[in-house]
Amino acid sequence: MSVGAGRARRRLAQVAVLAGVLAGCAGASEDDTKASAGSASTSATASAEAAGDGDTAVKSGGTIGAAGSACELPVTFDIAQDWKAEAVDAGTGKDESAGSGDGSADAGDDELSQEIADALLHQGPVTAACEVDAKPAGNIGFLRIWTGEPGSDDARGVLEAFLADETGVSEAKYSAFKAGGGTTGAEVKYLVTSELLEETKEETALAVTTGKGPVVIHLGGMDTDEHRAMLPAYELAKKTLRVG
């Protein structure tokens, strides 16, 4: 095997790991995932059913978005207790030395890896900025925050462009929402069908526009049961959302 081929495989392996993280499955074995999903879904669903109108059914684990928090964003909101927020580095990640030398295999490998990473970190008009991991709280999934540059689209237009850049979307239902403090935006509930996994699951996202650009908060999950189990955490974020 040539050195160039070895490097290419290592780079693609790194990209595969990134893809796994963004899919919410990194670090969990199949058996552990099933066990965690079953117990977490049962407890969270029971908690949600016991909650009254307007109750998030989860305790706040702190606020993110402000300067000095785990993720600095154009908005602030509360995350659920035990969920862990971490900023996403969506920089180009390009090797400045890639253009030197004979420009053969290494440069091409770098371009391929970068294209794949870009596809994972950018969706429609927004770029991944933060992810809040539910795993420490016993769920399999992430609350992801995406940010973009200021533009002319309203919140619904941002969501429509966000979904247009995702494959397998169906039954999208849009609505307006108003959070505490007067923050308004758009929300969408939809289905995503994976041809690879041959399954369909529910997902939810909301968008607001700010003077610094649009913000999308998205909740996926391993499957529909897991998505529904994590909805109280999403509702907490929506309820406490503030611009600025």
Beta strands, then each sheet from edge to edge (+ up, - down):
strand 1: 60-64
strand 2: 75-80
strand 3: 84-87
strand 4: 122-123
strand 5: 126-133
strand 6: 142-148
strand 7: 169-178
strand 8: 184-194
strand 9: 199-210
strand 10: 213-219
strand 11: 242-243
sheet 1: 1+ 2- 11+
sheet 2: 3+ 5- 4+
sheet 3: 3+ 5- 6+ 10- 9+ 8- 7+
end
